[in-house]
Amino acid sequence: MDFRTSIATIGLSLATVIFAAPRPSVLIILADDMGYSDLGCMGSEIQTPHLDRLAENGLLFTQAYNTSKCFPTRACLLTGVWFQETDREFNKTTTLGEALRSAGYRTLWSGKHHASFDPRTRGFDHFYGFLGGAINCWNPGNASAAGAPEPARIEHYQWILDEDKITEPFIPNRADWYATDVFTDKSIEWLEGIPEDDQPFLLYLAYNAPHWPLHAPKESIEKCRGRYNGGYDVIREARYQRQIESGLFDAQITPLSPTDYGQAWDSLSPELKQRRITQMEVYAAMVERMDDNIGRIIKLLDRQGRLENTIIFFLSDNGACTTDPSHRVDNYRDDVPIGGVDSYEPYHQGWANVGNTPLRNFKTKSHEGGISTPMIVHWPKGIEEPGRICREPVHLVDIAPTVASLAGAENPAKGQGINITKAFQNTPLQRGGYLYWEWGSGNAIRQGDLKLVRHNKGEWELYDLANDRSELNNLANQMPEKVKELSRAWNAWWKACTGNDYQ
């Protein structure tokens, strides 16, 4: 019997036989390239009241991990296996959509899909979105929408508008089309079409925000004007102080890591300072607009009476991003207002360093700033003593087994992740074994509180995260045997996943 077929059969059997009580609906919200400290509940000046309330009435995980890169994160999240065991196309795996649809769930996906297959062939009833990495948020096509300027662009991806697959560039039919709003509109349309007493749903809402290019509606940008005039140090220090004062971190365990701005704020010309300020204003507006849209979903679920028994996960796919794509833009212009359809801006390394406060490094690296995400879990019916901060390590690969267990479905993966529902019950997870990372220039392995990490195949560094979350005190020379043990374990994992020695 085919593996996916067996999952379908067993999952449906479990769903119909075991569960008498109503099973929760599931909403997974994934932000793209959002920094570790970019939510209000994580110390940010960015206004995210809807996500903050989810954290206040749920759980905020401060040691949740992604893979440090867009598409490996998405593969781990939706299959429950290490990316190194599958690939960008989710081959040789079962998706969470396949597992939950077999268990009687409606399965919905709106937004980004960083692969080439149609999600509707892999367990999702509906899909509206694009098959690629980044889009012009106003117009992902190659020609102007009605009444709008020509879009700045890098490349074009296929789109699936739930019914039709578009192989040519998708050009919206109106000038006010905006991806974050539209992905939410489609999600709301689907949810409004589900009868109140009907089956539970899985909605995967994969925003492309706040990934570059920096695009946001003018009214959202105006709310952020003047907020970043103080520059990198002022904003970073203020975030850190809020993190300490709120109890997110202990300054002795997690001191503010050294600055890594690329260029010091005071070294910038007045013109470049203003450009950086505007870039961050637009970035903040993207995050705030995303939060506004999440609020729309929450209000709908509350109005429908579904919020009480919907488990909501929110997280980011990697740490803040330092990439400057402007040299790849076909028609890049620096003389147009940042945030509009004809602009294509990033926010550069300085603001990325601020975004990952207080941690080290960035997207594609395996230090904490590359792989850490604030994860919020909200579930009124299932979380005991809400409003807690959970500091136990969890990983993307834990979400599939957790959701499958709650849904009465077969776990789509075996052994990679753990069921974290104990955390919802305020019980220690008692995680055993290892967590692993490998992407680009970064490699890492974590056992308990000890983490071994390296960059560009350099010397391994060893950190005790219980006493040094900022990764400032390298213990490798003091604990050489532990370095050997963990490096052997990492290499064994790599070979088991890929069949090859690490090159």
C-alpha positions as CSV (number, residue, x, y, z in Angstrom):
1,M,0.0,0.0,0.0
2,D,1.3,3.5,-0.9
3,F,2.4,5.5,2.2
4,R,0.0,8.4,1.5
5,T,-2.9,5.9,0.9
6,S,-2.2,4.3,4.3
7,I,-2.1,7.7,5.9
8,A,-5.5,8.5,4.4
9,T,-7.1,5.3,5.4
10,I,-5.7,5.2,9.0
11,G,-6.4,9.0,9.5
12,L,-10.0,8.7,8.4
13,S,-10.5,5.7,10.7
14,L,-9.0,7.5,13.7
15,A,-11.2,10.6,13.0
16,T,-14.4,8.7,12.8
17,V,-13.8,6.2,15.6
18,I,-11.8,7.9,18.3
19,F,-13.1,11.5,18.5
20,A,-16.5,12.1,20.0
21,A,-15.7,15.7,21.2
22,P,-15.5,18.5,18.6
23,R,-12.0,18.6,17.2
24,P,-10.3,22.0,16.9
25,S,-10.0,23.8,13.6
26,V,-6.5,24.9,12.8
27,L,-5.2,28.2,11.6
28,I,-1.4,28.4,10.8
29,I,-0.2,31.9,9.9
30,L,3.3,32.3,8.5
31,A,5.0,35.6,8.1
32,D,7.9,35.9,5.6
33,D,11.3,37.3,6.6
34,M,10.0,38.9,9.8
35,G,12.6,39.6,12.5
36,Y,12.6,38.1,15.9
37,S,11.7,41.3,17.7
38,D,9.3,42.8,15.2
39,L,6.0,42.2,17.2
40,G,4.8,44.4,20.0
41,C,4.8,41.5,22.3
42,M,8.4,40.9,21.5
43,G,9.5,44.5,22.4
44,S,8.9,46.2,19.1
45,E,7.6,49.7,18.6
46,I,5.7,48.3,15.6
47,Q,2.0,48.2,16.5
48,T,0.6,44.7,16.4
49,P,-2.4,44.7,18.8
50,H,-4.1,41.6,17.3
51,L,-1.1,39.4,17.6
52,D,-0.3,40.8,21.0
53,R,-3.7,39.9,22.2
54,L,-3.3,36.4,20.9
55,A,-0.1,36.1,22.9
56,E,-1.7,37.6,26.0
57,N,-4.5,35.1,25.8
58,G,-2.4,32.2,24.7
59,L,1.2,31.1,24.7
60,L,4.3,33.0,23.6
61,F,7.3,30.7,22.7
62,T,10.6,32.5,22.9
63,Q,12.7,29.5,21.8
64,A,10.8,28.4,18.7
65,Y,12.9,27.5,15.7
66,N,12.6,27.6,11.9
67,T,15.2,26.6,9.3
68,S,16.7,30.1,8.6
69,K,15.4,30.0,5.0
70,C,12.0,30.4,3.2
71,F,11.3,27.1,1.4
72,P,13.0,24.7,3.8
73,T,10.8,26.1,6.5
74,R,7.7,25.6,4.5
75,A,8.6,22.0,3.7
76,C,9.3,21.3,7.4
77,L,6.1,23.0,8.5
78,L,3.8,21.2,6.2
79,T,5.3,17.7,6.3
80,G,6.8,17.5,9.8
81,V,10.1,16.1,8.5
82,W,13.6,17.7,8.2
83,F,14.0,19.5,4.9
84,Q,17.1,17.4,4.3
85,E,14.9,14.3,4.2
86,T,12.6,15.8,1.5
87,D,13.1,18.7,-0.9
88,R,11.6,21.9,-2.2
89,E,8.7,19.9,-3.8
90,F,7.9,17.9,-0.6
91,N,8.8,14.6,-2.3
92,K,8.6,11.3,-0.4
93,T,6.4,12.9,2.3
94,T,2.8,13.4,3.3
95,T,1.5,16.9,3.8
96,L,-0.5,18.1,6.7
97,G,-3.3,18.9,4.2
98,E,-3.3,15.2,3.1
99,A,-3.4,14.0,6.6
100,L,-6.1,16.3,7.8
101,R,-8.3,16.0,4.8
102,S,-8.3,12.3,5.2
103,A,-9.4,12.9,8.8
104,G,-12.4,14.9,7.6
105,Y,-11.1,18.4,7.6
106,R,-11.6,21.1,5.0
107,T,-8.2,22.2,3.9
108,L,-7.4,25.7,2.7
109,W,-4.2,27.5,1.7
110,S,-3.9,31.2,0.8
111,G,-0.7,33.0,-0.1
112,K,2.9,32.0,-0.8
113,H,4.0,28.5,-1.9
114,H,7.7,28.4,-2.5
115,A,7.6,25.3,-4.8
116,S,6.2,24.4,-8.2
117,F,3.4,21.9,-7.5
118,D,-0.3,22.8,-7.1
119,P,-1.2,22.4,-3.5
120,R,-4.6,21.0,-4.5
121,T,-2.8,17.9,-5.7
122,R,-1.3,17.4,-2.2
123,G,-4.3,17.5,0.1
124,F,-5.7,21.1,-0.1
125,D,-9.2,21.7,-1.2
126,H,-8.5,25.3,-2.2
127,F,-5.4,27.3,-3.0
128,Y,-5.1,31.0,-4.0
129,G,-1.5,32.2,-4.3
130,F,1.8,32.2,-6.1
131,L,4.5,29.5,-6.7
132,G,7.7,31.4,-5.8
133,G,9.8,33.4,-3.5
134,A,8.9,37.1,-3.7
135,I,6.5,39.3,-5.5
136,N,5.7,42.9,-6.1
137,C,2.9,43.2,-3.5
138,W,0.9,45.7,-5.7
139,N,1.3,43.9,-9.0
140,P,3.2,40.7,-9.5
141,G,2.9,41.0,-13.3
142,N,5.0,42.5,-16.1
143,A,2.7,45.3,-17.2
144,S,0.7,48.0,-15.5
145,A,-2.6,47.4,-13.9
146,A,-5.3,49.8,-14.9
147,G,-4.5,53.3,-13.6
148,A,-1.2,52.4,-12.1
149,P,2.5,52.8,-13.0
150,E,4.6,50.0,-14.4
151,P,5.6,47.5,-11.6
152,A,9.2,47.1,-10.6
153,R,10.0,43.5,-10.8
154,I,12.7,40.8,-10.7
155,E,10.9,37.7,-12.0
156,H,7.5,36.2,-12.5
157,Y,5.9,33.2,-10.9
158,Q,2.9,31.1,-11.7
159,W,-0.3,31.9,-9.9
160,I,-3.2,29.7,-9.0
161,L,-6.4,31.6,-8.3
162,D,-8.2,28.6,-6.8
163,E,-9.8,27.7,-10.1
164,D,-7.3,28.6,-12.7
165,K,-3.5,28.2,-13.0
166,I,-1.9,31.2,-14.7
167,T,1.3,30.4,-16.5
168,E,1.8,33.9,-17.8
169,P,2.5,36.8,-15.3
170,F,-0.5,37.6,-13.2
171,I,-1.6,41.2,-13.6
172,P,-4.3,42.3,-11.2
173,N,-7.4,44.0,-12.7
174,R,-7.3,47.0,-10.3
175,A,-4.7,49.4,-9.0
176,D,-5.5,48.9,-5.3
177,W,-4.9,45.2,-5.4
178,Y,-2.5,44.4,-2.4
179,A,-1.3,40.9,-1.7
180,T,-1.7,41.0,2.1
181,D,-5.3,42.2,1.8
182,V,-6.2,39.8,-1.0
183,F,-4.8,36.7,0.7
184,T,-6.9,37.6,3.7
185,D,-10.0,38.3,1.5
186,K,-9.8,34.9,0.0
187,S,-9.4,33.2,3.4
188,I,-12.4,35.1,4.7
189,E,-14.4,34.1,1.6
190,W,-13.7,30.4,2.3
191,L,-14.4,30.6,6.0
192,E,-17.7,32.4,5.4
193,G,-18.7,29.6,3.1
194,I,-18.4,26.9,5.8
195,P,-21.7,26.2,7.6
196,E,-21.4,26.8,11.3
197,D,-22.0,23.2,12.2
198,D,-19.8,21.8,9.4
199,Q,-16.5,20.0,9.6
200,P,-13.4,21.6,11.2
201,F,-10.9,23.3,8.9
202,L,-7.2,23.7,8.4
203,L,-6.4,27.2,7.0
204,Y,-2.7,27.8,6.1
205,L,-2.3,31.6,5.6
206,A,1.1,32.2,4.2
207,Y,1.7,35.9,3.9
208,N,4.5,37.2,1.7
209,A,4.8,40.2,4.0
210,P,7.1,41.7,5.2
211,H,9.5,40.2,2.7
212,W,11.1,42.7,0.3
213,P,10.1,44.6,-1.8
214,L,8.9,47.0,0.8
215,H,5.3,47.8,-0.3
216,A,2.5,49.2,1.8
217,P,-0.6,51.3,1.4
218,K,0.0,55.0,2.0
219,E,-2.4,55.2,5.0
220,S,-0.4,52.4,6.7
221,I,2.9,54.2,5.9
222,E,1.7,57.5,7.3
223,K,1.0,56.0,10.7
224,C,4.8,55.1,10.9
225,R,6.2,58.4,9.8
226,G,8.9,59.8,12.1
227,R,9.1,56.7,14.2
228,Y,12.6,55.7,13.0
229,N,14.4,59.1,12.9
230,G,16.6,58.1,15.8
231,G,18.4,55.4,13.8
232,Y,19.6,51.9,14.6
233,D,21.0,52.2,18.1
234,V,18.1,54.2,19.5
235,I,15.5,51.7,18.2
236,R,17.5,48.6,19.1
237,E,18.2,49.8,22.7
238,A,14.6,50.7,23.2
239,R,13.4,47.3,22.0
240,Y,15.9,45.5,24.3
241,Q,14.8,47.5,27.3
242,R,11.2,46.6,26.7
243,Q,12.2,43.0,26.4
244,I,14.0,43.1,29.8
245,E,11.2,45.1,31.5
246,S,8.5,42.8,30.2
247,G,10.3,39.7,31.5
248,L,10.9,38.2,28.0
249,F,14.6,38.0,28.8
250,D,17.0,38.1,31.7
251,A,19.8,40.6,31.0
252,Q,22.3,38.2,32.6
253,I,21.4,35.3,30.4
254,T,20.6,37.3,27.2
255,P,22.7,40.4,27.0
256,L,22.3,42.5,23.9
257,S,24.6,41.1,21.3
258,P,27.2,43.4,19.6
259,T,26.0,45.6,16.8
260,D,26.3,44.3,13.3
261,Y,24.8,47.1,11.2
262,G,27.1,46.8,8.2
263,Q,27.4,50.6,8.3
264,A,27.2,52.6,11.5
265,W,24.3,55.1,11.6
266,D,26.6,58.1,12.2
267,S,28.6,57.2,9.1
268,L,25.6,57.6,6.8
269,S,25.1,60.7,4.8
270,P,21.9,62.7,5.6
271,E,20.4,61.6,2.4
272,L,21.1,57.9,3.1
273,K,19.8,58.2,6.6
274,Q,16.5,59.5,5.3
275,R,16.3,56.7,2.8
276,R,17.0,54.1,5.6
277,I,14.3,55.8,7.8
278,T,11.8,55.6,5.0
279,Q,12.6,52.0,4.2
280,M,11.9,51.0,7.9
281,E,8.7,53.1,8.0
282,V,7.4,51.1,5.1
283,Y,8.6,47.8,6.6
284,A,6.8,48.6,9.8
285,A,3.7,49.5,7.8
286,M,3.8,46.0,6.1
287,V,3.9,44.3,9.5
288,E,1.1,46.5,10.9
289,R,-1.0,45.9,7.8
290,M,-0.5,42.1,8.2
291,D,-1.6,42.5,11.9
292,D,-4.7,44.4,10.7
293,N,-5.6,41.6,8.4
294,I,-5.0,38.9,11.0
295,G,-7.5,40.9,13.2
296,R,-10.1,40.6,10.4
297,I,-9.7,36.8,10.5
298,I,-9.9,36.7,14.3
299,K,-13.1,38.9,14.3
300,L,-14.7,36.6,11.8
301,L,-13.9,33.4,13.8
302,D,-15.2,35.1,17.0
303,R,-18.4,36.2,15.2
304,Q,-18.9,32.7,13.9
305,G,-18.4,31.1,17.3
306,R,-15.3,29.2,16.0
307,L,-12.6,31.1,17.9
308,E,-13.0,29.2,21.1
309,N,-12.0,25.9,19.4
310,T,-9.6,27.1,16.8
311,I,-5.9,26.6,17.5
312,I,-3.9,29.4,16.0
313,F,-0.2,29.2,15.3
314,F,1.7,32.3,14.3
315,L,5.4,32.3,13.4
316,S,8.0,33.6,10.9
317,D,9.9,31.5,8.3
318,N,13.4,32.8,9.2
319,G,15.2,35.7,10.9
320,A,15.5,39.2,9.5
321,C,17.0,39.4,6.0
322,T,20.0,41.5,4.9
323,T,19.6,40.9,1.2
324,D,19.6,43.9,-1.2
325,P,17.9,42.7,-4.4
326,S,18.0,46.1,-6.2
327,H,20.7,45.0,-8.6
328,R,18.4,42.2,-9.9
329,V,15.4,44.4,-10.6
330,D,14.7,44.8,-14.3
331,N,13.6,48.4,-14.0
332,Y,14.9,49.6,-10.7
333,R,14.5,53.3,-9.9
334,D,15.6,55.2,-6.8
335,D,13.7,58.4,-7.7
336,V,10.2,57.1,-6.9
337,P,8.5,57.0,-3.5
338,I,9.4,53.9,-1.5
339,G,6.4,51.7,-1.0
340,G,4.7,52.1,-4.3
341,V,4.3,49.7,-7.2
342,D,7.2,51.2,-9.1
343,S,9.7,50.8,-6.2
344,Y,11.6,47.7,-5.1
345,E,13.4,48.3,-1.9
346,P,14.9,46.2,1.0
347,Y,15.7,47.7,4.4
348,H,19.4,46.6,4.6
349,Q,21.5,45.0,7.3
350,G,21.2,47.7,9.9
351,W,17.5,47.3,10.3
352,A,17.8,43.6,10.1
353,N,20.1,43.7,13.1
354,V,17.5,45.7,14.9
355,G,14.8,43.2,13.8
356,N,16.6,40.3,15.5
357,T,17.2,42.1,18.8
358,P,18.8,40.8,21.0
359,L,20.2,37.9,19.0
360,R,23.1,37.3,16.6
361,N,23.2,37.0,12.9
362,F,20.5,36.8,10.2
363,K,18.5,34.8,7.7
364,T,20.4,31.8,6.2
365,K,22.7,31.6,9.3
366,S,22.3,29.0,12.1
367,H,23.0,31.3,14.9
368,E,20.0,32.3,16.9
369,G,19.1,35.4,14.9
370,G,18.8,33.3,11.7
371,I,16.7,30.4,13.1
372,S,14.6,31.9,15.9
373,T,11.0,33.0,15.5
374,P,8.5,34.3,18.1
375,M,5.8,31.7,18.0
376,I,2.3,32.5,19.3
377,V,-0.2,29.7,20.0
378,H,-3.8,30.7,20.8
379,W,-6.5,28.2,21.7
380,P,-9.1,29.2,24.3
381,K,-10.5,25.7,24.7
382,G,-7.2,24.0,25.0
383,I,-4.6,26.2,26.7
384,E,-4.4,26.2,30.5
385,E,-3.3,29.3,32.3
386,P,-3.1,31.5,29.1
387,G,-0.8,34.5,29.0
388,R,2.3,32.4,29.8
389,I,5.8,32.6,28.2
390,C,7.2,29.2,27.3
391,R,11.0,29.1,27.1
392,E,11.3,25.4,26.1
393,P,12.7,24.7,22.6
394,V,10.3,23.8,19.9
395,H,10.7,23.5,16.2
396,L,8.7,23.6,13.0
397,V,8.8,19.8,12.8
398,D,6.7,19.7,16.0
399,I,3.7,21.4,14.5
400,A,2.6,18.5,12.2
401,P,2.6,15.8,14.9
402,T,0.8,18.2,17.3
403,V,-1.9,19.2,14.9
404,A,-2.4,15.6,13.7
405,S,-2.8,14.4,17.3
406,L,-5.4,17.1,18.0
407,A,-7.2,16.4,14.7
408,G,-7.4,12.6,15.2
409,A,-5.2,12.2,12.1
410,E,-2.2,10.0,11.4
411,N,1.1,11.9,12.0
412,P,2.5,12.6,8.6
413,A,6.0,12.2,9.9
414,K,7.7,9.7,12.2
415,G,10.1,10.6,14.9
416,Q,11.4,14.0,13.7
417,G,9.2,16.2,15.9
418,I,7.3,15.9,19.1
419,N,3.7,16.6,20.2
420,I,3.9,19.8,22.2
421,T,0.4,19.8,23.7
422,K,2.0,19.3,27.1
423,A,3.1,22.9,26.8
424,F,-0.5,23.9,26.4
425,Q,-1.3,22.2,29.6
426,N,1.6,23.9,31.4
427,T,3.5,20.7,31.7
428,P,7.2,20.4,30.8
429,L,7.9,18.9,27.4
430,Q,10.9,16.9,28.5
431,R,12.3,16.9,25.0
432,G,15.0,14.4,24.3
433,G,17.3,13.8,21.4
434,Y,18.6,16.6,19.1
435,L,17.4,19.5,17.0
436,Y,19.3,20.1,13.7
437,W,19.9,22.9,11.2
438,E,21.6,23.1,7.9
439,W,21.2,25.8,5.3
440,G,23.5,27.9,3.2
441,S,26.4,28.9,5.3
442,G,25.0,27.6,8.6
443,N,25.1,24.3,10.5
444,A,23.9,23.6,14.0
445,I,22.8,20.9,16.4
446,R,21.1,21.4,19.8
447,Q,21.0,18.9,22.7
448,G,19.2,20.2,25.8
449,D,20.6,23.6,26.4
450,L,23.9,23.0,24.5
451,K,24.1,24.2,20.9
452,L,26.9,23.5,18.5
453,V,27.0,25.9,15.5
454,R,29.3,27.0,12.8
455,H,29.4,29.4,9.8
456,N,30.9,28.7,6.4
457,K,32.4,25.4,7.5
458,G,34.5,27.2,10.0
459,E,35.4,26.0,13.5
460,W,32.5,24.7,15.6
461,E,31.3,27.0,18.4
462,L,29.6,25.6,21.5
463,Y,27.1,27.6,23.6
464,D,25.1,27.0,26.7
465,L,21.8,28.7,25.8
466,A,20.4,28.4,29.3
467,N,23.0,30.9,30.4
468,D,24.0,32.5,27.1
469,R,21.1,32.9,24.6
470,S,23.0,35.6,22.8
471,E,25.8,33.1,21.9
472,L,28.7,35.3,23.2
473,N,30.6,32.8,25.4
474,N,32.1,30.1,23.1
475,L,32.7,26.9,25.3
476,A,34.3,24.8,22.5
477,N,37.8,25.0,24.0
478,Q,36.5,24.2,27.4
479,M,34.4,21.2,26.3
480,P,36.2,19.5,23.4
481,E,34.7,16.1,24.0
482,K,31.2,17.6,23.8
483,V,32.1,19.3,20.5
484,K,33.3,16.0,19.1
485,E,30.2,14.2,20.3
486,L,27.8,16.7,18.9
487,S,29.7,17.1,15.6
488,R,29.6,13.4,15.1
489,A,25.8,13.4,15.8
490,W,25.3,16.2,13.3
491,N,27.3,14.4,10.6
492,A,25.4,11.2,11.3
493,W,22.1,13.0,10.9
494,W,23.2,14.6,7.7
495,K,24.3,11.3,6.2
496,A,21.1,9.5,7.3
497,C,19.0,12.2,5.6
498,T,21.0,12.6,2.4
499,G,23.0,9.4,2.0
500,N,26.2,11.5,1.6
501,D,29.0,12.9,3.7
502,Y,28.7,16.6,4.2
503,Q,30.8,18.5,1.6
